[in-house]
Amino acid sequence: MQRRLFFCIIGFMSLLLCMGACSQRRGDNANVPVFPEDTKLRDGDLICRLGTAWYSQLISRRASSISGYSHVGIILHAGTDSCVVLHTEGDTGAAGQAGIAAEPLTSFLKHSRRAGVYRLALSDSVRARFIAAALAYRERAVPFDYAFDSDSDAELYCTEYVAVSLLKADTLLPLRPSFHIAGRTVFSPDDVLSLSGTACIAQTN
């Protein structure tokens, strides 16, 4: 009985991921949200989006009371043609496989209903360590955390990736998971965006 339940759960999760990926592909030709022309991004800025997948609205309503976003990533190579977003997701995504990707900003936005950029109140040294930690996780090819286990960084889900990279940079940050789901406490975008001094730099049209 337990084995049958286990495979039912795995099958259901696979179906959700498949449907989500298909939904995102159907939105590829939709209008891509854009930021105002005077937006000046900086390495280490956070970019949050409400995705085009059918489940994104559900995630944003349940997990994010402040921002209404369902996904978060880290800006890298700001101000250049090679600007990318470091983030991790559970379907194949831009990298062709689940896990941490460095996705071009335009591609990241293509899968968004709307997006916002947020700047954390970090010193230059902490910001540098934050980016270095995020890149180190990518270099180690840390897989996506389907179990949503916030107590381990052996696998990482999207907001956990940002949160643990920040805590690697500054262990004193008051950053803890606060959203409860299926018996686990997980990080939501609001846990990061509610850090003192965080400012919204720009939002898409």
GROMACS elastic network, one bead per residue, 0.5 to 0.9 nm:
[ bonds ]
;  ai    aj funct       b0    kb
    1     4     6  0.51626   500
    1     5     6  0.62518   500
    1     6     6  0.86387   500
    2     5     6  0.50701   500
    2     6     6  0.61338   500
    2     7     6  0.87768   500
    3     6     6  0.50311   500
    3     7     6  0.63766   500
    3     8     6  0.86360   500
    4     7     6  0.53034   500
    4     8     6  0.61875   500
    4     9     6  0.87008   500
    5     8     6  0.50225   500
    5     9     6  0.62075   500
    5    10     6  0.86737   500
    6     9     6  0.52287   500
    6    10     6  0.62886   500
    6    11     6  0.86163   500
    7    11     6  0.59569   500
    7    12     6  0.84508   500
    8    11     6  0.50777   500
    8    12     6  0.60886   500
    8    13     6  0.86255   500
    9    12     6  0.51010   500
    9    13     6  0.62013   500
    9    14     6  0.86126   500
   10    13     6  0.51855   500
   10    14     6  0.61836   500
   10    15     6  0.86144   500
   11    14     6  0.51080   500
   11    15     6  0.61692   500
   11    16     6  0.87093   500
   12    15     6  0.50464   500
   12    16     6  0.62871   500
   12    17     6  0.87591   500
   13    16     6  0.51036   500
   13    17     6  0.63191   500
   13    18     6  0.86320   500
   14    17     6  0.51640   500
   14    18     6  0.61002   500
   14    19     6  0.85512   500
   15    18     6  0.50696   500
   15    19     6  0.60330   500
   15    20     6  0.83969   500
   16    19     6  0.51966   500
   16    20     6  0.60039   500
   16    21     6  0.85956   500
   16    55     6  0.83355   500
   17    20     6  0.50249   500
   17    21     6  0.61590   500
   17    22     6  0.86192   500
   17    90     6  0.72122   500
   17    91     6  0.59989   500
   18    21     6  0.51902   500
   18    22     6  0.62284   500
   18    23     6  0.85621   500
   18    91     6  0.74246   500
   19    22     6  0.51053   500
   19    23     6  0.60334   500
   19    24     6  0.86084   500
   19    53     6  0.80948   500
   19    54     6  0.80704   500
   20    23     6  0.50534   500
   20    24     6  0.62540   500
   20    25     6  0.87378   500
   20    52     6  0.86122   500
   20    53     6  0.50569   500
   20    54     6  0.63427   500
   20    55     6  0.68934   500
   20    56     6  0.86968   500
   20    91     6  0.80603   500
   21    24     6  0.51454   500
   21    25     6  0.63289   500
   21    26     6  0.87705   500
   21    53     6  0.70968   500
   21    91     6  0.64764   500
   21    92     6  0.77089   500
   21    93     6  0.78034   500
   22    25     6  0.51051   500
   22    26     6  0.62990   500
   22    27     6  0.88088   500
   22    53     6  0.80093   500
   23    26     6  0.51807   500
   23    27     6  0.65777   500
   23    52     6  0.70159   500
   23    53     6  0.50462   500
   23    54     6  0.64892   500
   24    27     6  0.51508   500
   24    28     6  0.66086   500
   24    51     6  0.79540   500
   24    52     6  0.56544   500
   24    53     6  0.51082   500
   24    54     6  0.82956   500
   24   110     6  0.88657   500
   24   111     6  0.61235   500
   24   112     6  0.89089   500
   25    28     6  0.51794   500
   25    29     6  0.83326   500
   25    53     6  0.87630   500
   25   111     6  0.82449   500
   26    29     6  0.72344   500
   26    30     6  0.83350   500
   26    52     6  0.89213   500
   27    30     6  0.52798   500
   27    31     6  0.86146   500
   27    52     6  0.65619   500
   27    53     6  0.82396   500
   27   110     6  0.78115   500
   27   111     6  0.68773   500
   27   112     6  0.88134   500
   28    31     6  0.83661   500
   28    32     6  0.84789   500
   28   110     6  0.62693   500
   28   111     6  0.68615   500
   29    32     6  0.81789   500
   29   110     6  0.82458   500
   30   110     6  0.76976   500
   30   111     6  0.88831   500
   31   110     6  0.77067   500
   31   113     6  0.89315   500
   32   106     6  0.79343   500
   32   107     6  0.89009   500
   32   109     6  0.62352   500
   32   110     6  0.50324   500
   32   111     6  0.78414   500
   32   112     6  0.73212   500
   32   113     6  0.80442   500
   32   114     6  0.87365   500
   33   109     6  0.62755   500
   33   110     6  0.71815   500
   33   112     6  0.69463   500
   33   113     6  0.69368   500
   33   114     6  0.60290   500
   33   115     6  0.73799   500
   33   204     6  0.55359   500
   33   205     6  0.60050   500
   34    37     6  0.85435   500
   34   106     6  0.87143   500
   34   109     6  0.77358   500
   34   114     6  0.85311   500
   34   115     6  0.84545   500
   34   203     6  0.81928   500
   34   204     6  0.50130   500
   34   205     6  0.60397   500
   35    38     6  0.82542   500
   35    39     6  0.65526   500
   35   115     6  0.84152   500
   35   116     6  0.82879   500
   35   202     6  0.65713   500
   35   203     6  0.59721   500
   35   205     6  0.65509   500
   36    39     6  0.55798   500
   36   202     6  0.72553   500
   36   203     6  0.77079   500
   36   204     6  0.70607   500
   36   205     6  0.77456   500
   37    40     6  0.85260   500
   39   201     6  0.74303   500
   39   202     6  0.64335   500
   40    78     6  0.81002   500
   40    79     6  0.72914   500
   40   201     6  0.81345   500
   40   202     6  0.87051   500
   41    44     6  0.88332   500
   41    45     6  0.68627   500
   41    75     6  0.76142   500
   41    78     6  0.55002   500
   41    79     6  0.65440   500
   41   117     6  0.79531   500
   41   119     6  0.88942   500
   41   201     6  0.81285   500
   41   202     6  0.89905   500
   42    45     6  0.56368   500
   42    75     6  0.69743   500
   42    76     6  0.75765   500
   42    77     6  0.79209   500
   42    78     6  0.52883   500
   42    79     6  0.74981   500
   42   119     6  0.81873   500
   43    46     6  0.87792   500
   43    74     6  0.77070   500
   43    75     6  0.52786   500
   43    77     6  0.61153   500
   43    78     6  0.54748   500
   43    79     6  0.88530   500
   43   127     6  0.83246   500
   43   128     6  0.87476   500
   43   131     6  0.77942   500
   44    74     6  0.57240   500
   44    75     6  0.53923   500
   44    76     6  0.64645   500
   44    78     6  0.88173   500
   44   119     6  0.77281   500
   44   120     6  0.81785   500
   44   127     6  0.62934   500
   44   128     6  0.78548   500
   44   130     6  0.72939   500
   44   131     6  0.60912   500
   45    73     6  0.85552   500
   45    74     6  0.58703   500
   45    75     6  0.52917   500
   45    76     6  0.80601   500
   45    78     6  0.89472   500
   45   117     6  0.66327   500
   45   118     6  0.58314   500
   45   120     6  0.68792   500
   45   201     6  0.89387   500
   46    72     6  0.67715   500
   46    73     6  0.57267   500
   46    75     6  0.60961   500
   46    85     6  0.87768   500
   46   116     6  0.82268   500
   46   117     6  0.56140   500
   46   118     6  0.51033   500
   46   119     6  0.63655   500
   46   120     6  0.77742   500
   46   162     6  0.85880   500
   46   193     6  0.87629   500
   47    71     6  0.84652   500
   47    72     6  0.56764   500
   47    73     6  0.52976   500
   47    74     6  0.60433   500
   47    75     6  0.66915   500
   47    85     6  0.77262   500
   47   115     6  0.69391   500
   47   116     6  0.57124   500
   47   118     6  0.63498   500
   47   119     6  0.89640   500
   48    67     6  0.87964   500
   48    69     6  0.61410   500
   48    70     6  0.74573   500
   48    71     6  0.56242   500
   48    73     6  0.63887   500
   48    74     6  0.87520   500
   48   114     6  0.85488   500
   48   115     6  0.54343   500
   48   116     6  0.53326   500
   48   117     6  0.63907   500
   48   118     6  0.78938   500
   48   189     6  0.77935   500
   49    68     6  0.85919   500
   49    69     6  0.52960   500
   49    70     6  0.61507   500
   49    71     6  0.54013   500
   49    72     6  0.63944   500
   49    73     6  0.86962   500
   49   108     6  0.86256   500
   49   109     6  0.76301   500
   49   111     6  0.83679   500
   49   112     6  0.57361   500
   49   113     6  0.72543   500
   49   114     6  0.57641   500
   49   116     6  0.65151   500
   49   117     6  0.89643   500
   50    53     6  0.88296   500
   50    56     6  0.63340   500
   50    57     6  0.72060   500
   50    60     6  0.72090   500
   50    68     6  0.70718   500
   50    70     6  0.50362   500
   50    71     6  0.65266   500
   50   111     6  0.83823   500
   50   112     6  0.55109   500
   50   113     6  0.55279   500
   50   114     6  0.55912   500
   50   115     6  0.63196   500
   51    54     6  0.81823   500
   51    55     6  0.83616   500
   51    56     6  0.53347   500
   51    57     6  0.76554   500
   51    69     6  0.78558   500
   51    70     6  0.64654   500
   51    71     6  0.71745   500
   51   109     6  0.87452   500
   51   110     6  0.89818   500
   51   111     6  0.56201   500
   51   113     6  0.57253   500
   51   114     6  0.75630   500
   51   115     6  0.86885   500
   52    55     6  0.83180   500
   52    56     6  0.66516   500
   52    57     6  0.84081   500
   52   110     6  0.86411   500
   52   111     6  0.54673   500
   52   112     6  0.53516   500
   52   113     6  0.57060   500
   52   114     6  0.89883   500
   53    56     6  0.54823   500
   53    57     6  0.80739   500
   53   111     6  0.78465   500
   53   112     6  0.86510   500
   54    57     6  0.67739   500
   54    58     6  0.79266   500
   55    58     6  0.52408   500
   55    59     6  0.63571   500
   55    60     6  0.87646   500
   56    59     6  0.51036   500
   56    60     6  0.61211   500
   56    61     6  0.85779   500
   56    69     6  0.80887   500
   56    70     6  0.56454   500
   56    71     6  0.83387   500
   57    60     6  0.51478   500
   57    61     6  0.61339   500
   57    62     6  0.86282   500
   57    68     6  0.82142   500
   57    69     6  0.82620   500
   57    70     6  0.73137   500
   58    61     6  0.52529   500
   58    62     6  0.62039   500
   58    63     6  0.83532   500
   58    70     6  0.84524   500
   59    62     6  0.52885   500
   59    63     6  0.56111   500
   59    64     6  0.75123   500
   59    68     6  0.86374   500
   59    69     6  0.79850   500
   59    70     6  0.56425   500
   59    71     6  0.89418   500
   60    63     6  0.53783   500
   60    64     6  0.50962   500
   60    65     6  0.75233   500
   60    67     6  0.80440   500
   60    69     6  0.51008   500
   60    71     6  0.84973   500
   60   189     6  0.89135   500
   61    64     6  0.59513   500
   61    65     6  0.66162   500
   61    68     6  0.64212   500
   61    69     6  0.83727   500
   61    70     6  0.85259   500
   62    65     6  0.73097   500
   62    68     6  0.89910   500
   62   179     6  0.86378   500
   63    68     6  0.81310   500
   63    69     6  0.84580   500
   63    70     6  0.76909   500
   63   179     6  0.63801   500
   63   180     6  0.86616   500
   63   187     6  0.85951   500
   63   188     6  0.56553   500
   63   189     6  0.76136   500
   63   190     6  0.78580   500
   64    67     6  0.58448   500
   64    68     6  0.52013   500
   64    69     6  0.63739   500
   64    70     6  0.73990   500
   64   179     6  0.87415   500
   64   188     6  0.63095   500
   64   189     6  0.63116   500
   64   190     6  0.56361   500
   64   191     6  0.86640   500
   65    68     6  0.60709   500
   65    69     6  0.88458   500
   65   190     6  0.72501   500
   66    69     6  0.85823   500
   66   189     6  0.87450   500
   66   190     6  0.61509   500
   66   193     6  0.84858   500
   66   194     6  0.83468   500
   67    70     6  0.88834   500
   67   189     6  0.75603   500
   67   190     6  0.65685   500
   67   193     6  0.80558   500
   68   189     6  0.86192   500
   68   190     6  0.86670   500
   69    72     6  0.77930   500
   69   114     6  0.84934   500
   69   115     6  0.77303   500
   69   116     6  0.87180   500
   69   189     6  0.68552   500
   69   190     6  0.85339   500
   70   188     6  0.82293   500
   70   189     6  0.72253   500
   71    87     6  0.86676   500
   71    89     6  0.87719   500
   71   158     6  0.65811   500
   71   159     6  0.70797   500
   71   188     6  0.86574   500
   71   189     6  0.70239   500
   72    86     6  0.89888   500
   72    87     6  0.69005   500
   72    88     6  0.87531   500
   72   158     6  0.64471   500
   72   159     6  0.61208   500
   72   162     6  0.76631   500
   72   189     6  0.66416   500
   73    85     6  0.57644   500
   73    86     6  0.54032   500
   73    88     6  0.77512   500
   73   158     6  0.74378   500
   73   159     6  0.78475   500
   73   161     6  0.84952   500
   73   162     6  0.69551   500
   74    84     6  0.82154   500
   74    85     6  0.52816   500
   74    87     6  0.65828   500
   74   131     6  0.81319   500
   74   134     6  0.83421   500
   74   162     6  0.73637   500
   75    78     6  0.65107   500
   75    83     6  0.72310   500
   75    84     6  0.60562   500
   75    86     6  0.65174   500
   75   105     6  0.82043   500
   75   117     6  0.89055   500
   76    82     6  0.85973   500
   76    83     6  0.58472   500
   76    84     6  0.53612   500
   76    85     6  0.60880   500
   76    86     6  0.70834   500
   76   102     6  0.84639   500
   76   131     6  0.80902   500
   77    80     6  0.60229   500
   77    81     6  0.82609   500
   77    82     6  0.63016   500
   77    84     6  0.64484   500
   77    85     6  0.88514   500
   78    81     6  0.83653   500
   78    82     6  0.79125   500
   78    83     6  0.51300   500
   78    84     6  0.76489   500
   79    82     6  0.82966   500
   79    83     6  0.66893   500
   80    83     6  0.54644   500
   81    84     6  0.89299   500
   82   104     6  0.69989   500
   82   105     6  0.84285   500
   83   103     6  0.85712   500
   83   104     6  0.61476   500
   83   105     6  0.60528   500
   83   106     6  0.88443   500
   84   102     6  0.56579   500
   84   103     6  0.51824   500
   84   106     6  0.84033   500
   84   107     6  0.89703   500
   84   108     6  0.83638   500
   85   101     6  0.77151   500
   85   102     6  0.53976   500
   85   103     6  0.51667   500
   85   104     6  0.61945   500
   85   105     6  0.57904   500
   85   108     6  0.71018   500
   86   100     6  0.68846   500
   86   101     6  0.57006   500
   86   103     6  0.65026   500
   86   104     6  0.89850   500
   86   134     6  0.76591   500
   86   135     6  0.80874   500
   86   138     6  0.83408   500
   87    99     6  0.80659   500
   87   100     6  0.54519   500
   87   101     6  0.56388   500
   87   102     6  0.67698   500
   87   103     6  0.77242   500
   87   134     6  0.89419   500
   87   158     6  0.63125   500
   87   159     6  0.86225   500
   87   161     6  0.74177   500
   87   162     6  0.79949   500
   88    93     6  0.86203   500
   88    98     6  0.73637   500
   88   101     6  0.60002   500
   88   102     6  0.88282   500
   88   143     6  0.83168   500
   88   144     6  0.65920   500
   88   156     6  0.75052   500
   88   157     6  0.64392   500
   88   158     6  0.50698   500
   88   159     6  0.85472   500
   88   161     6  0.72132   500
   89    92     6  0.76647   500
   89    93     6  0.67517   500
   89    97     6  0.89871   500
   89    98     6  0.59478   500
   89    99     6  0.56189   500
   89   100     6  0.68785   500
   89   101     6  0.82047   500
   89   144     6  0.63887   500
   89   145     6  0.88368   500
   89   156     6  0.89640   500
   89   157     6  0.67788   500
   89   158     6  0.60792   500
   90    93     6  0.77082   500
   90    97     6  0.84039   500
   90    98     6  0.50297   500
   90    99     6  0.64373   500
   90   143     6  0.87474   500
   90   144     6  0.57370   500
   90   145     6  0.77705   500
   90   146     6  0.72080   500
   90   157     6  0.77098   500
   90   158     6  0.85981   500
   91    96     6  0.85944   500
   91    97     6  0.69044   500
   91    98     6  0.51301   500
   91    99     6  0.80839   500
   91   144     6  0.89573   500
   92    95     6  0.66872   500
   92    99     6  0.80198   500
   93    96     6  0.57609   500
   93    97     6  0.63978   500
   93    98     6  0.65873   500
   93    99     6  0.84198   500
   93   101     6  0.80407   500
   93   103     6  0.88143   500
   94    97     6  0.77088   500
   94    98     6  0.89845   500
   94   101     6  0.69822   500
   94   102     6  0.82293   500
   94   103     6  0.61156   500
   94   104     6  0.86142   500
   94   107     6  0.77707   500
   94   108     6  0.82905   500
   95    98     6  0.74554   500
   95    99     6  0.80787   500
   95   100     6  0.79521   500
   95   101     6  0.55533   500
   95   102     6  0.75784   500
   95   103     6  0.72652   500
   97   100     6  0.87501   500
   97   101     6  0.87081   500
   98   101     6  0.83985   500
   98   143     6  0.68946   500
   98   144     6  0.62254   500
   99   138     6  0.83873   500
   99   141     6  0.71204   500
   99   142     6  0.66144   500
   99   145     6  0.84563   500
   99   155     6  0.88067   500
   99   156     6  0.80636   500
   99   157     6  0.84126   500
  100   137     6  0.78943   500
  100   138     6  0.56238   500
  100   139     6  0.89922   500
  100   141     6  0.67455   500
  100   142     6  0.68926   500
  100   143     6  0.70777   500
  100   144     6  0.73774   500
  100   156     6  0.86179   500
  100   158     6  0.86719   500
  100   161     6  0.86609   500
  101   138     6  0.72582   500
  102   105     6  0.89860   500
  102   138     6  0.85058   500
  103   106     6  0.83659   500
  103   107     6  0.65973   500
  103   108     6  0.62712   500
  104   107     6  0.52933   500
  104   108     6  0.62707   500
  104   109     6  0.87723   500
  105   108     6  0.50258   500
  105   109     6  0.62227   500
  105   110     6  0.86037   500
  106   109     6  0.51723   500
  106   110     6  0.61755   500
  107   111     6  0.70846   500
  108   111     6  0.58910   500
  108   112     6  0.72722   500
  109   112     6  0.50929   500
  109   113     6  0.81815   500
  109   114     6  0.78473   500
  109   115     6  0.73021   500
  110   113     6  0.83298   500
  111   114     6  0.89481   500
  112   115     6  0.65718   500
  114   203     6  0.76075   500
  114   204     6  0.57907   500
  114   205     6  0.72589   500
  115   202     6  0.85767   500
  115   203     6  0.58100   500
  115   204     6  0.54529   500
  115   205     6  0.85586   500
  116   200     6  0.71051   500
  116   201     6  0.75392   500
  116   202     6  0.56881   500
  116   204     6  0.62670   500
  117   199     6  0.85496   500
  117   200     6  0.59332   500
  117   201     6  0.54170   500
  117   202     6  0.53192   500
  117   203     6  0.63736   500
  117   204     6  0.88276   500
  118   193     6  0.74711   500
  118   198     6  0.65657   500
  118   199     6  0.54780   500
  118   201     6  0.54218   500
  118   202     6  0.73841   500
  119   122     6  0.84755   500
  119   193     6  0.88960   500
  119   197     6  0.84203   500
  119   198     6  0.55599   500
  119   199     6  0.52674   500
  119   200     6  0.64182   500
  119   201     6  0.64974   500
  120   127     6  0.86605   500
  120   192     6  0.88535   500
  120   193     6  0.79488   500
  120   195     6  0.75478   500
  120   196     6  0.81457   500
  120   197     6  0.64937   500
  120   199     6  0.66338   500
  121   195     6  0.82315   500
  121   196     6  0.72290   500
  121   197     6  0.50667   500
  121   198     6  0.56240   500
  121   199     6  0.79164   500
  122   125     6  0.79782   500
  122   126     6  0.59387   500
  122   127     6  0.57624   500
  122   197     6  0.86786   500
  122   198     6  0.89824   500
  123   126     6  0.52759   500
  123   127     6  0.60725   500
  123   128     6  0.85751   500
  124   127     6  0.50622   500
  124   128     6  0.61293   500
  124   129     6  0.86902   500
  125   128     6  0.51297   500
  125   129     6  0.63154   500
  125   130     6  0.86276   500
  125   169     6  0.85925   500
  126   129     6  0.50592   500
  126   130     6  0.60539   500
  126   131     6  0.87060   500
  126   166     6  0.82910   500
  126   169     6  0.54710   500
  126   170     6  0.65214   500
  127   131     6  0.63382   500
  127   132     6  0.86030   500
  127   166     6  0.83650   500
  127   169     6  0.73778   500
  128   131     6  0.52963   500
  128   132     6  0.61659   500
  128   133     6  0.86502   500
  128   169     6  0.80340   500
  129   133     6  0.60341   500
  129   134     6  0.85798   500
  129   165     6  0.83472   500
  129   166     6  0.81303   500
  129   168     6  0.74985   500
  129   170     6  0.82447   500
  130   133     6  0.52243   500
  130   134     6  0.63052   500
  130   135     6  0.87096   500
  130   162     6  0.86788   500
  130   165     6  0.55150   500
  130   166     6  0.52249   500
  130   167     6  0.79714   500
  130   168     6  0.68521   500
  130   170     6  0.80899   500
  131   134     6  0.51259   500
  131   135     6  0.61780   500
  131   136     6  0.85555   500
  131   165     6  0.75493   500
  131   166     6  0.84506   500
  131   169     6  0.84378   500
  132   135     6  0.51442   500
  132   136     6  0.60797   500
  132   137     6  0.87704   500
  132   165     6  0.83049   500
  132   169     6  0.84570   500
  133   136     6  0.50083   500
  133   137     6  0.63914   500
  133   138     6  0.87696   500
  133   164     6  0.84971   500
  133   165     6  0.52056   500
  133   166     6  0.78169   500
  133   168     6  0.64821   500
  133   169     6  0.70804   500
  134   137     6  0.53449   500
  134   138     6  0.65146   500
  134   139     6  0.88598   500
  134   161     6  0.73756   500
  134   162     6  0.73171   500
  134   164     6  0.85398   500
  134   165     6  0.53575   500
  134   166     6  0.83610   500
  135   138     6  0.50065   500
  135   139     6  0.61459   500
  135   140     6  0.86392   500
  135   165     6  0.89894   500
  136   139     6  0.50348   500
  136   140     6  0.62501   500
  136   141     6  0.86697   500
  137   140     6  0.51500   500
  137   141     6  0.63787   500
  137   142     6  0.58232   500
  137   153     6  0.89920   500
  137   161     6  0.82988   500
  137   165     6  0.82992   500
  138   142     6  0.63045   500
  139   142     6  0.79054   500
  140   143     6  0.89387   500
  142   145     6  0.88409   500
  142   153     6  0.82488   500
  142   154     6  0.65486   500
  142   155     6  0.56782   500
  142   156     6  0.69287   500
  143   146     6  0.89698   500
  143   154     6  0.76507   500
  143   155     6  0.51231   500
  143   156     6  0.64807   500
  143   157     6  0.85159   500
  144   147     6  0.88588   500
  144   148     6  0.88724   500
  144   155     6  0.54534   500
  144   156     6  0.50635   500
  144   157     6  0.54606   500
  144   158     6  0.80020   500
  145   148     6  0.53664   500
  145   149     6  0.69116   500
  145   150     6  0.89607   500
  145   153     6  0.87256   500
  145   154     6  0.81796   500
  145   158     6  0.84917   500
  145   160     6  0.89565   500
  146   149     6  0.81103   500
  146   155     6  0.81397   500
  146   156     6  0.81667   500
  146   157     6  0.71025   500
  147   150     6  0.89169   500
  147   155     6  0.86760   500
  147   157     6  0.86185   500
  148   155     6  0.84734   500
  148   156     6  0.74703   500
  148   157     6  0.63015   500
  148   160     6  0.84872   500
  148   184     6  0.74868   500
  148   185     6  0.84084   500
  148   186     6  0.66990   500
  149   152     6  0.62006   500
  149   153     6  0.82966   500
  149   155     6  0.79702   500
  149   156     6  0.79465   500
  149   157     6  0.84244   500
  149   160     6  0.89692   500
  149   184     6  0.72401   500
  149   185     6  0.80449   500
  149   186     6  0.73522   500
  150   153     6  0.74096   500
  150   156     6  0.80127   500
  150   157     6  0.86019   500
  150   160     6  0.67983   500
  150   177     6  0.74851   500
  150   184     6  0.80638   500
  150   185     6  0.70179   500
  150   186     6  0.58552   500
  150   187     6  0.73958   500
  152   155     6  0.69358   500
  152   156     6  0.80419   500
  153   156     6  0.58922   500
  153   160     6  0.82390   500
  153   161     6  0.80881   500
  153   164     6  0.73979   500
  155   161     6  0.87497   500
  156   159     6  0.81666   500
  156   160     6  0.57850   500
  156   161     6  0.54006   500
  156   164     6  0.88358   500
  157   160     6  0.52936   500
  157   161     6  0.60394   500
  157   187     6  0.89163   500
  158   161     6  0.53617   500
  158   162     6  0.69689   500
  158   163     6  0.89729   500
  158   187     6  0.88028   500
  158   188     6  0.89007   500
  159   162     6  0.52456   500
  159   163     6  0.61187   500
  159   164     6  0.86310   500
  159   186     6  0.85420   500
  159   187     6  0.58003   500
  159   188     6  0.60128   500
  159   189     6  0.60716   500
  159   191     6  0.87286   500
  159   192     6  0.80184   500
  160   164     6  0.59093   500
  160   165     6  0.82581   500
  160   177     6  0.85340   500
  160   186     6  0.76629   500
  160   187     6  0.58038   500
  160   188     6  0.80555   500
  161   164     6  0.56276   500
  161   165     6  0.61842   500
  161   166     6  0.86948   500
  162   165     6  0.52652   500
  162   166     6  0.62699   500
  162   167     6  0.87819   500
  162   192     6  0.80390   500
  163   166     6  0.51511   500
  163   167     6  0.62764   500
  163   168     6  0.86864   500
  163   175     6  0.71526   500
  163   176     6  0.82561   500
  163   177     6  0.88310   500
  163   187     6  0.75185   500
  163   191     6  0.84059   500
  163   192     6  0.67220   500
  164   168     6  0.60591   500
  164   169     6  0.85720   500
  164   175     6  0.89552   500
  165   168     6  0.50781   500
  165   169     6  0.64489   500
  165   170     6  0.88365   500
  166   169     6  0.50686   500
  166   170     6  0.62343   500
  166   171     6  0.78819   500
  166   173     6  0.78226   500
  166   175     6  0.85565   500
  167   172     6  0.73918   500
  167   173     6  0.65107   500
  167   174     6  0.89775   500
  167   175     6  0.75537   500
  168   171     6  0.61214   500
  169   173     6  0.89638   500
  170   173     6  0.58724   500
  171   174     6  0.84347   500
  171   175     6  0.89371   500
  172   175     6  0.83487   500
  173   176     6  0.88471   500
  173   195     6  0.81834   500
  174   195     6  0.73074   500
  174   196     6  0.89860   500
  175   187     6  0.89192   500
  175   191     6  0.66175   500
  175   192     6  0.68302   500
  175   194     6  0.89989   500
  175   195     6  0.73569   500
  176   186     6  0.85310   500
  176   187     6  0.70562   500
  176   191     6  0.68580   500
  176   192     6  0.86413   500
  177   180     6  0.84902   500
  177   185     6  0.59056   500
  177   188     6  0.70340   500
  177   191     6  0.65063   500
  178   185     6  0.60166   500
  178   186     6  0.61867   500
  178   187     6  0.61581   500
  178   188     6  0.73198   500
  178   190     6  0.89909   500
  178   191     6  0.68914   500
  179   184     6  0.81413   500
  179   185     6  0.53906   500
  179   186     6  0.52055   500
  179   187     6  0.62299   500
  179   188     6  0.63623   500
  179   191     6  0.85792   500
  180   183     6  0.65867   500
  180   184     6  0.55921   500
  180   186     6  0.62530   500
  180   187     6  0.89292   500
  181   184     6  0.53431   500
  181   185     6  0.64104   500
  181   186     6  0.73653   500
  182   185     6  0.84328   500
  187   190     6  0.79962   500
  187   191     6  0.61275   500
  187   192     6  0.79881   500
  188   191     6  0.54910   500
  188   192     6  0.73857   500
  189   192     6  0.55638   500
  189   193     6  0.62159   500
  189   194     6  0.85682   500
  190   194     6  0.56306   500
  190   195     6  0.86036   500
  191   194     6  0.56089   500
  191   195     6  0.71626   500
  192   195     6  0.57468   500
  192   198     6  0.87009   500
  193   196     6  0.83438   500
  193   198     6  0.62604   500
  193   199     6  0.83398   500
  194   197     6  0.83334   500
  194   198     6  0.68902   500
  195   198     6  0.59145   500
  196   199     6  0.89620   500
  200   203     6  0.76922   500
